[in-house]
């Protein structure tokens, strides 16, 4: 199974971190009486700016879960269509070539799902196989690659598209001054990414997916995720995430590579989801990486923030723009609610 291309799309509204801090400081002025703490949080996440689904002033008008979700549906269809079109164009393919569309998101819900709403918009085939998945969180970019590769293993002459749309700004709770919500408000951004993959009998110039692995960590459901409330998605984000990385990731990666007759020395590049500075530093420590090994992840975090499942696909896109020697290996790695990891081994 081969990765042919990646397309991306962003909302038109982009704000630097200083503008976002100023806006949220005004919103929370009557509820949060430690502005220095909020400023420190925004500085510590090392994000320079983010795309938002709406202009800043429009968020005050979103006074219900339903209002936020209506924006999610409209924006997800628009951004999803643009991302898929960009990916197909890069791959030299057309909407009629797509056999399977796998859609992932954890920042909004829709029935009919977003993938169904894109069929008429993009003139996709009416016999298209669709798989909408909600709830993988930040894991979904890597997990979606793995599950689409599983599907194409059974349909080697076909084309699949993975679409991730995450509109994290629509989940920020403006009445909530908990530490988790403050961190979330400083860290997460909005965007969409689409990956075109082909089966074994339709090779492309991109890397092949040669192996995948899922890892679930028992009794870790409370580490991160959502609590669904009357106001919408309430973020669950604990300090345990870097600890899970430190305790488990090295062993997970080593066992996964050993099953393929490889070690970490055989990897050329790491394509890691940028969960935040503490997570990236924990990955560097756990995997004993040189300082520049996760440069693409650090750069994506600084430029775009954490886009949940779309981030690792953006970093995959950045990686595909650089050449790699034939036979070299890259590792895609993401973690998310469950708590769990997903690993995808690529060979050029």
C-alpha positions in Angstrom: 0.0 0.0 0.0 1.4 3.4 -1.0 1.0 7.0 0.1 0.5 9.0 -3.1 0.0 12.5 -1.8 -1.3 14.8 1.0 -3.5 17.8 0.6 -4.3 20.4 3.2 -6.8 23.2 3.8 -7.1 25.9 6.4 -9.7 28.5 7.4 -8.9 32.0 6.2 -8.7 33.4 9.7 -5.2 33.3 11.1 -4.1 34.9 14.4 -0.8 35.1 16.1 -0.6 34.0 19.7 -0.4 37.5 21.1 -3.8 38.4 19.5 -5.4 35.2 20.8 -4.1 35.9 24.3 -5.4 39.4 24.3 -8.9 38.3 23.1 -9.2 35.5 25.7 -7.8 37.7 28.5 -10.7 40.1 27.9 -13.3 37.2 27.8 -12.0 35.7 31.1 -11.2 39.0 32.9 -14.1 38.7 35.3 -13.6 35.0 36.0 -9.8 34.5 36.0 -7.9 36.9 38.2 -4.4 35.8 37.3 -3.6 37.2 33.8 0.1 36.4 34.3 -0.7 32.7 34.6 -2.7 32.7 31.3 0.2 34.5 29.6 2.6 32.0 31.0 0.5 29.1 29.6 0.3 30.7 26.2 4.1 31.1 26.1 4.9 27.7 27.4 3.0 25.8 24.6 5.4 27.4 22.1 2.7 28.1 19.5 3.3 31.2 17.3 -0.2 31.4 15.7 -3.2 29.4 14.6 -6.0 29.2 12.0 -9.5 29.5 13.4 -12.8 28.5 11.8 -14.3 31.9 12.6 -13.2 35.5 13.1 -12.3 36.0 16.8 -15.3 38.2 17.5 -17.8 35.5 16.3 -17.0 33.0 19.0 -18.9 35.0 21.6 -22.1 34.4 19.7 -21.7 30.6 19.9 -23.9 30.2 23.0 -24.8 26.5 22.6 -23.4 23.1 21.6 -25.7 23.2 18.6 -24.5 26.5 17.4 -20.9 25.3 17.6 -21.7 22.1 15.8 -23.6 23.8 13.0 -20.4 25.8 12.3 -18.4 22.6 12.5 -20.5 20.9 9.8 -20.4 23.9 7.4 -16.6 24.4 7.9 -15.8 20.7 7.8 -17.5 20.2 4.5 -15.7 23.2 3.0 -12.3 22.4 4.3 -12.7 18.7 3.7 -13.6 19.3 0.0 -10.6 21.6 -0.5 -8.2 19.2 1.2 -9.4 16.2 -0.9 -9.2 18.2 -4.1 -5.7 19.3 -3.4 -4.6 15.7 -2.6 -6.2 14.2 -5.7 -4.7 16.9 -7.9 -1.2 16.2 -6.5 -1.7 12.5 -7.1 -3.0 13.0 -10.7 -6.3 11.5 -9.8 -10.0 12.5 -10.0 -12.9 12.1 -7.6 -14.3 9.2 -9.7 -11.0 7.3 -9.0 -11.7 7.1 -5.2 -13.0 3.7 -3.9 -13.0 4.3 -0.2 -13.2 7.5 1.9 -12.3 7.2 5.6 -13.2 10.3 7.6 -11.9 11.1 11.1 -12.6 13.9 13.5 -13.2 14.4 17.2 -14.3 18.1 17.3 -17.8 17.8 15.9 -20.5 15.3 15.0 -22.8 15.0 12.0 -25.5 12.6 10.7 -25.3 12.3 7.7 -21.6 12.3 8.3 -19.2 14.7 6.7 -18.0 12.1 4.2 -21.6 11.6 3.0 -22.1 15.3 2.6 -18.9 15.4 0.4 -20.3 12.9 -2.2 -22.4 15.4 -4.1 -20.0 18.3 -3.3 -17.1 16.5 -5.0 -19.0 14.3 -7.4 -17.7 11.2 -5.8 -18.9 7.8 -7.0 -22.2 6.6 -5.6 -20.7 3.1 -4.9 -18.0 4.7 -2.7 -17.2 2.9 0.5 -17.4 5.3 3.5 -16.0 4.9 7.0 -16.7 7.8 9.4 -14.8 7.5 12.7 -15.3 9.7 15.8 -13.3 9.6 19.0 -9.8 8.6 18.1 -8.6 12.2 18.9 -5.0 13.0 18.2 -4.4 9.3 17.4 -6.7 9.4 14.3 -4.2 10.6 11.7 -1.9 7.7 12.2 -4.7 5.2 13.0 -6.6 6.3 9.8 -3.5 5.6 7.7 -3.2 2.1 9.3 -6.9 1.2 8.8 -7.0 2.5 5.3 -3.9 0.4 4.5 -5.7 -2.6 6.0 -8.5 -2.0 3.6 -6.3 -1.6 0.5 -4.5 -4.8 1.4 -7.8 -6.5 0.5 -8.3 -4.3 -2.6 -4.9 -3.9 -4.1 -6.1 -2.2 -7.3 -8.1 0.5 -5.6 -7.6 4.1 -4.3 -8.4 5.2 -0.8 -8.6 8.7 0.8 -8.2 9.5 4.5 -9.7 12.8 5.5 -9.1 14.5 8.8 -10.9 17.7 9.7 -10.4 19.1 13.2 -11.9 22.4 14.3 -10.6 22.6 17.8 -11.4 26.2 18.4 -15.1 25.3 18.4 -14.6 23.2 21.5 -13.0 25.9 23.7 -15.4 26.6 26.6 -15.5 30.3 27.3 -17.0 29.9 30.7 -14.4 27.4 31.9 -11.1 28.6 33.5 -9.8 25.2 34.4 -6.1 24.6 33.7 -7.0 22.0 31.1 -9.2 24.4 29.2 -6.7 27.2 29.4 -4.0 25.0 28.0 -6.3 23.8 25.3 -7.2 27.4 24.4 -3.5 28.2 23.9 -2.5 25.0 22.1 -5.1 23.8 19.6 -5.9 25.2 16.1 -8.1 24.3 13.1 -7.4 22.7 9.8 -7.9 19.7 7.4 -5.7 17.2 5.7 -6.4 14.5 3.2 -4.1 11.5 2.2 -4.5 9.6 -1.0 -3.3 6.0 -0.8 -3.2 3.3 -3.4 -3.1 -0.5 -3.3 -0.1 -2.7 -4.1 -0.9 -3.0 -7.8 -1.1 0.8 -8.2 2.4 1.9 -6.9 3.3 5.6 -6.8 6.4 7.6 -6.2 5.5 7.8 -2.5 6.5 5.5 0.4 4.9 2.1 1.0 3.1 1.3 4.2 4.9 -2.0 5.2 3.6 -2.5 8.8 1.3 -1.0 11.4 0.7 -1.6 15.1 -1.9 -0.4 17.7 -1.1 -0.3 21.4 -3.6 0.2 24.2 -2.5 1.1 27.7 -4.9 -0.5 30.3 -6.7 1.6 32.8 -5.7 4.9 31.2 -9.1 6.1 29.9 -9.0 9.2 32.2 -5.6 10.5 30.8 -7.3 12.6 28.0 -10.5 13.0 26.0 -13.8 14.7 26.3 -16.6 15.0 28.8 -19.7 15.8 26.8 -21.8 18.4 28.6 -24.7 20.6 27.9 -22.3 23.3 26.6 -20.4 20.8 24.3 -17.1 19.1 24.6 -15.3 19.7 27.9 -11.6 18.9 27.5 -9.9 16.2 29.7 -6.2 16.8 29.6 -4.0 15.5 32.5 -0.3 15.9 33.3 0.1 12.1 32.8 0.5 12.2 29.0 4.3 12.8 29.0 4.6 10.1 31.7 2.9 7.6 29.5 5.2 8.5 26.7 8.3 8.1 28.9 7.2 4.8 30.3 5.9 3.0 27.2 7.0 4.4 23.8 10.5 3.1 23.6 9.4 -0.4 24.3 6.5 -0.1 21.9 8.7 1.2 19.1 11.5 -1.4 19.7 9.0 -4.3 19.7 7.3 -3.1 16.6 10.5 -2.6 14.7 11.9 -5.9 15.9 8.9 -7.7 14.4 10.1 -6.3 11.0 13.8 -7.2 11.6 14.7 -3.6 12.3 15.9 -1.4 15.1 15.7 2.4 15.7 19.0 2.8 14.0 17.3 1.7 10.7 14.9 4.7 10.9 15.7 7.7 8.8 12.9 10.0 10.1 10.2 10.3 12.7 6.8 11.7 11.7 5.4 12.4 15.2 2.2 14.1 16.3 3.1 17.3 18.1 1.0 16.9 21.2 2.8 19.8 22.9 6.3 20.7 24.1 6.2 18.3 27.0 5.1 15.4 24.8 7.7 16.1 22.2 10.5 16.4 24.8 9.3 13.1 26.3 9.5 11.5 22.9 13.0 12.8 22.3 14.1 11.4 25.7 12.3 8.0 25.4 13.5 7.3 21.9 17.0 8.8 22.5 16.7 11.1 19.6 19.3 13.8 18.4 18.1 17.4 18.9 16.9 17.8 15.3 15.1 14.5 14.9 11.6 16.0 15.5 12.3 19.3 13.8 9.3 18.9 11.6 7.0 18.3 14.5 8.4 21.3 16.5 8.0 23.5 13.4 4.4 22.4 12.8 3.5 23.1 16.5 5.0 26.6 16.2 3.3 27.5 12.9 -0.1 25.9 13.3 -0.6 24.7 16.9 -1.9 21.2 17.7 -4.5 20.3 15.0 -5.4 17.0 16.7 -5.5 14.2 14.2 -4.7 16.5 11.2 -1.2 17.5 12.6 0.6 14.3 11.9 -0.7 14.3 8.4 0.6 17.8 7.9 4.0 16.7 9.1 3.7 13.7 6.7 3.1 16.2 3.9 6.2 18.2 4.9 8.2 15.0 4.9 7.0 13.9 1.5 8.4 17.2 0.0 11.9 16.0 0.8 13.7 13.2 -0.9 14.6 9.9 0.7 17.0 7.2 -0.4 15.4 4.0 -1.8 14.9 1.4 0.9 15.0 3.9 3.8 12.4 3.8 6.6 10.3 6.4 8.3 8.0 5.9 11.4 4.7 7.6 11.8 3.7 7.8 15.5 0.7 9.4 17.3 -0.9 9.0 20.6 -4.5 9.7 21.8 -7.5 9.0 24.0 -7.7 5.5 25.2 -4.9 6.0 26.1 -3.1 4.4 23.2 -0.5 4.7 20.4 -0.5 4.0 16.7 2.6 3.2 14.7 3.0 3.1 10.9 6.2 2.0 9.2 6.9 3.5 5.8 9.6 2.3 3.3 10.7 4.4 0.4 
